[in-house]
Structures are given as C-alpha cells and as structure tokens.
Amino acid sequence: MTGPARRRKAERKELYDLARMTFHDVNNLLIVIETCASMILERRADPATAEDAGEIRAAAARAGALVRETLGGASPPPVQPISLNPAIEGLAGLLRRLLGERIGLVLDLGAEGPRARIDPMGLERVLVNLAVNARNAMPEGGTLSLRSGAAEGSAWIEVADTGSGIAPEILPRLFEAGATTRRGRGGPKGGYGLGLASVQEIVRAAGGTVGVESEAGRGTVFRIALPGAEAASIRHQPIHHQPTHHRKVRPGLRALLVEDETAVARVAALALKREGWEVELAPSGEAVIGTVEERARPDVLVTDLALPGMDGPALVRKLRARWPGLPAILVSGYDDEPARRALAAEAMRFLAKPYSMDGLAAAMAEAVAEATEAAGDGEGAVS
C-alpha cells in the first residue's frame, strides 16, 4: 500500500471512530428523551400533551434506528417469542396519536392469538413506520386497519390503508434504501418510502417476509409473514407505550446501575424505581470495586460496555469473583455479532443503545428470573 493510500485509510478510520463516539453521545441523549416522554405518557396527561409525548417517543425510536443503520455493521437484535395481539394492542394508543384525528385506526385481531418470533422493538419500528407512511398517503383522512392471524405454523399481520395507493412502476423498488413515491412539485405526494428498507430488514432478520399489494386511488396493503412460536416458549409479553405497573418486580430486588452519563443514570433510576426496583448508582467500575466490601449483593448488574477506566466485562468478572452467578446486562451503542458472542460466552446479556425503559426493565426481570430458576428458588422475580 502506498503512502497516500495509507493516509487515506487512516483518515477514514479516524473519521469512523469520531462518528462512533458522536453516535454514542447521541444514543445517550435519545435514552433521556425517550424515557422522559414515556414518563409523561404514564402520568395520563391531557390528550394534547400525550399526543406530543407520543410523537417525541416515536421520533426518538426512529432516530435510534437511524443511528444504528448509519454506523452499519450492527447485528440484528435477537428475536424472541411474542404474542402479536397484546403487542399490537399496546401500540394502538401511540399509533392513533401518530395518525391524527382524520384517520381512524381499526384493529381486527385474530381470536386464536397468533404467536410469532421477532424482536419486539423491531416489530414496533415496523408498525410505526408503516403507520407514518400510511398517514402521509391519506392527507384528506381515511382508515388504517391492522389485522392478525395464524396459519400452519406461521403468523401474519396486515397493515391496510385507504390512501392514494402506489404506482405500478414504483412497486418493484419499493423496499430499496431511499426509495420514495413522492412526486415533483405541484403533483400529488405519495406516502411511501420512509423506513421501508428497514421494515424489510427487520422482518427478514426474524425469518419472515413482507409483501405489498396496491391499487392507485384505492389504498395499499402490507402483509408481514413471520415464523410461528409455541405458546409454552413465550415468557414475557412486551407491550410498549402503556403504564408498566403490570410488570412490577418482587419487592426488595436491587439493581446496581453503572453509568458515567449523569442524565442517563438519573432518568433510568427514576424509571426503574417506578417499576419497583431499588436502584443504586455508580459512575465507574472503580467506584464499585472501591466500595465492594460495603455493598450488599445486587440482584442484577447493569453496566455500560465502555466505561472510563475499567470496562464493563472486567467489572462483571471482578464482581462475580465475589458474587458468583451475578446476573449482568451490558449496554452499548456499538452492536456487532462478535461482541454479542463474546459476552454470551460469559453469560453476560447485551442490550443495544438507545434502549427503552420497558426494554431495560424486561431484560432485568428476565435475567433475575433465569438466575432464580438456576438457583432452584421458585419464588420468581416478577409478580
């Protein structure tokens, strides 16, 4: 490699590393934004305030997705078994706020309670993106229908609108990155293009497919087919945008949260305490190790993967030397498959930033429940 080529390579690496550091800070800000919006929603604010908070939360989720896609190389989040109907119902309030008063939302959910395997946050992104696109396709108002069902070991969701439809020449490239049906100045504007590439990516990562049927002037139907899941394998129903009192943990469970970003630590502690956790904060691994003799064993450790000084995995290893089997969740905006595999090999869970507090609380409850079962204690972590 020539000298100029080496310099260009070094410059590209420097720029990429700078971007990763910047996105790390952005992810932390998005956690604060999403959590504060969620707490406003849980206070049952007046409709106008709730609508604004829902828009903020949805925008934060989409911004986080954009950060991950911009960085590139991130592994898809792991799929898990979920019941589709509760997940869709849990999103209905947010979707109605996104659609506005001129568009009605109709739920026609299968009575058999279809079960599928997909990343819960990914499913939320899929439905929010499709709803926003449908809204754009119905500027004069209309109806968005969500249907669900199951057939021969698979599950499906249909998202149908009564909007302007998609021109036939656009359909073959609808899921290409950056594709759009928006037309030139003065002409009508289509609603599709926003997030459809990521919709397809999320569904494919779950082993599913996305199909679309459309007729100009009569509306569009997206049909999402997903692998089915056995009822016995479903341990947690992730329902977003709803008050989370139904997942209060057993009183007395303690969480040790190691986070060097003060704002993230503060809002996370507030949100988790509302979930029933006793939360202890620390700004670094050294701060924990330096006072470990004074601490009682936490029920779960949540730590950033990258910390100033001692990193997250090193902290987990040191604490497990004192407290064997300590459940640990490591969070980071740098998500890649080798990192996930390395952590899993040491029984450390990974949670990608920006996370929602629902997602964090669910991961914590799951980690404690698994540790409890492994120890042979039948009391359980979640009430």
Long-range contacts (C-beta under 8 A, 24 or more apart in sequence): 19-70, 19-71, 20-71, 20-333, 20-334, 23-67, 23-70, 23-71, 23-333, 24-306, 24-333, 24-334, 24-353, 26-63, 26-67, 27-64, 27-67, 27-333, 27-353, 27-354, 28-261, 28-263, 28-264, 28-353, 28-354, 29-263, 30-60, 30-63, 30-64, 30-67, 30-353, 30-354, 31-264, 31-267, 31-268, 31-353, 31-354, 31-355, 32-263, 32-264, 32-267, 33-57, 33-60, 34-60, 34-61, 34-64, 34-354, 34-356, 34-357, 35-267, 35-268, 35-270, 35-271, 35-356, 35-357, 36-267, 38-241, 38-271, 38-356, 38-357, 38-358, 39-267, 39-270, 39-271, 39-274, 41-241, 42-243, 42-244, 42-274, 44-243, 50-97, 51-97, 54-93, 54-94, 54-97, 54-98, 54-241, 55-97, 55-98, 57-94, 57-241, 58-94, 58-98, 58-128, 58-132, 60-354, 61-121, 61-124, 61-125, 61-128, 61-356, 62-125, 62-128, 62-129, 62-195, 64-353, 64-354, 65-125, 65-195, 65-198, 67-333, 67-354, 68-333, 68-335, 68-352, 69-198, 71-333, 71-334, 73-336, 74-335, 74-336, 74-352, 75-335, 75-336, 75-337, 75-340, 76-119, 76-122, 76-201, 76-202, 76-205, 77-119, 77-121, 77-122, 77-205, 77-335, 77-352, 78-119, 79-117, 79-118, 79-119, 79-205, 79-206, 79-207, 80-117, 80-118, 80-119, 80-120, 80-236, 81-115, 81-116, 81-117, 81-229, 81-230, 81-233, 81-234, 81-235, 82-115, 82-116, 82-117, 82-118, 82-120, 82-123, 82-229, 82-234, 82-237, 82-238, 83-113, 83-114, 83-115, 83-234, 83-237, 84-109, 84-113, 84-114, 84-115, 84-116, 84-123, 84-148, 84-155, 84-157, 85-109, 85-110, 85-113, 85-114, 85-148, 86-237, 86-239, 87-120, 87-123, 87-124, 87-237, 87-238, 87-239, 87-240, 88-127, 88-146, 88-148, 88-157, 89-239, 90-238, 90-239, 90-240, 90-241, 90-242, 91-124, 91-127, 91-128, 91-240, 91-241, 93-241, 93-242, 94-128, 94-240, 94-241, 95-127, 95-128, 95-131, 95-144, 95-146, 98-128, 98-131, 98-132, 98-135, 99-131, 99-134, 99-135, 99-144, 100-135, 102-138, 102-140, 102-141, 102-142, 103-134, 103-135, 103-138, 103-141, 103-142, 103-143, 103-144, 104-142, 104-143, 104-144, 105-143, 105-144, 105-145, 105-146, 106-143, 106-144, 106-145, 106-146, 107-145, 107-146, 108-145, 108-146, 108-147, 108-148, 109-146, 109-147, 109-148, 110-147, 110-148, 110-149, 110-150, 112-149, 112-150, 114-148, 114-149, 114-150, 114-155, 114-156, 114-228, 115-150, 115-155, 115-228, 115-229, 115-230, 115-231, 115-234, 116-154, 116-155, 116-206, 116-208, 116-226, 116-227, 116-228, 116-229, 117-206, 117-207, 117-226, 117-227, 117-228, 117-229, 118-202, 118-203, 118-206, 118-208, 118-226, 119-202, 119-205, 119-206, 120-238, 120-240, 120-359, 121-238, 121-240, 121-356, 121-359, 122-202, 122-205, 122-206, 123-202, 124-240, 125-195, 125-198, 125-199, 125-202, 126-199, 126-202, 126-203, 126-224, 127-157, 127-159, 129-194, 129-195, 129-196, 129-198, 129-199, 130-159, 130-199, 130-222, 131-159, 132-194, 132-195, 133-191, 133-192, 133-193, 133-194, 133-195, 133-196, 134-159, 134-161, 134-163, 134-191, 134-220, 135-191, 136-189, 136-190, 136-191, 136-192, 136-194, 137-161, 137-163, 137-164, 137-165, 137-190, 137-191, 137-192, 137-220, 138-162, 138-163, 138-164, 138-191, 139-189, 142-219, 150-228, 153-227, 153-228, 154-225, 154-226, 154-227, 154-228, 155-225, 155-226, 155-227, 155-228, 155-229, 156-223, 156-224, 156-225, 156-226, 157-223, 157-224, 157-226, 158-221, 158-222, 158-223, 158-224, 159-221, 159-222, 159-224, 160-219, 160-220, 160-221, 160-222, 161-219, 161-220, 161-221, 162-218, 162-219, 163-191, 163-219, 163-220, 164-188, 164-190, 164-191, 164-216, 164-217, 165-214, 165-215, 165-216, 165-217, 165-218, 165-219, 165-220, 166-190, 166-192, 166-212, 166-214, 166-216, 166-220, 167-216, 168-216, 171-212, 171-214, 174-212, 175-199, 175-200, 175-210, 192-220, 235-366, 235-369, 236-362, 236-365, 236-366, 238-358, 238-359, 238-362, 239-358, 240-356, 240-358, 244-274, 244-275, 244-357, 244-358, 244-361, 247-275, 247-361, 247-362, 247-365, 247-382, 248-275, 248-276, 248-382, 248-383, 249-275, 249-276, 249-277, 249-361, 249-364, 249-365, 249-368, 249-381, 249-382, 249-383, 250-276, 250-379, 250-380, 250-381, 250-382, 250-383, 251-276, 252-278, 253-277, 253-278, 253-299, 253-300, 253-368, 253-381, 254-278, 254-279, 254-280, 254-296, 254-298, 254-299, 254-300, 255-279, 255-280, 255-298, 255-299, 255-300, 255-301, 255-302, 255-364, 256-280, 256-282, 256-288, 256-295, 256-298, 256-300, 256-301, 256-302, 256-303, 257-281, 257-282, 257-302, 257-303, 258-282, 258-283, 258-284, 258-285, 258-287, 258-288, 258-301, 258-302, 258-303, 258-304, 258-307, 258-312, 258-315, 259-283, 259-302, 259-303, 259-304, 260-284, 260-304, 260-307, 260-308, 268-357, 268-360, 271-357, 271-360, 271-361, 272-357, 272-360, 272-361, 272-364, 275-357, 275-361, 277-361, 277-364, 284-308, 284-309, 284-310, 285-309, 285-310, 285-311, 285-312, 285-314, 285-315, 285-318, 286-310, 288-315, 288-319, 289-315, 289-318, 289-319, 292-319, 292-322, 297-323, 297-326, 298-326, 299-327, 299-368, 299-371, 299-381, 300-326, 300-327, 300-328, 300-329, 300-364, 300-367, 300-368, 300-371, 301-326, 301-327, 301-328, 301-329, 302-328, 302-329, 302-331, 302-360, 302-364, 303-328, 303-329, 303-330, 303-331, 304-330, 304-331, 304-332, 305-330, 305-331, 305-332, 305-334, 305-339, 305-350, 306-332, 306-334, 313-342, 313-343, 313-346, 313-348, 316-346, 316-348, 317-346, 325-371, 325-374, 325-375, 327-367, 327-368, 327-370, 327-371, 328-367, 329-360, 329-363, 329-364, 329-367, 331-355, 331-360
